[in-house]
């Protein structure tokens, strides 16, 4: 399972909100963060978040059980790592 952590502040909150629209993704509060979880890849469309460059490229606090495959001007894709036992 992948866990993507995004700080719960106004600028980053839209990333968690957009991710939560995917039925295969679960978003929960974990301390001051949103923990975005999925068994498969997590895809977040940048246009849907409305994030500016500085916000978009500084939004990820941490990733567990996965790695960034794509993080460009259109989307963020985090996929499971090959050594993930899940």
Secondary structure, DSSP 8 states (H G I E B T S, - for coil): -EEEEEE-SHHHHHHHHHHHTSTT-EEEEETTEEEEEESS-EEEEHHHHT--HHHHTT-EEEEESEEEEEESSSEEEEEE-TT---
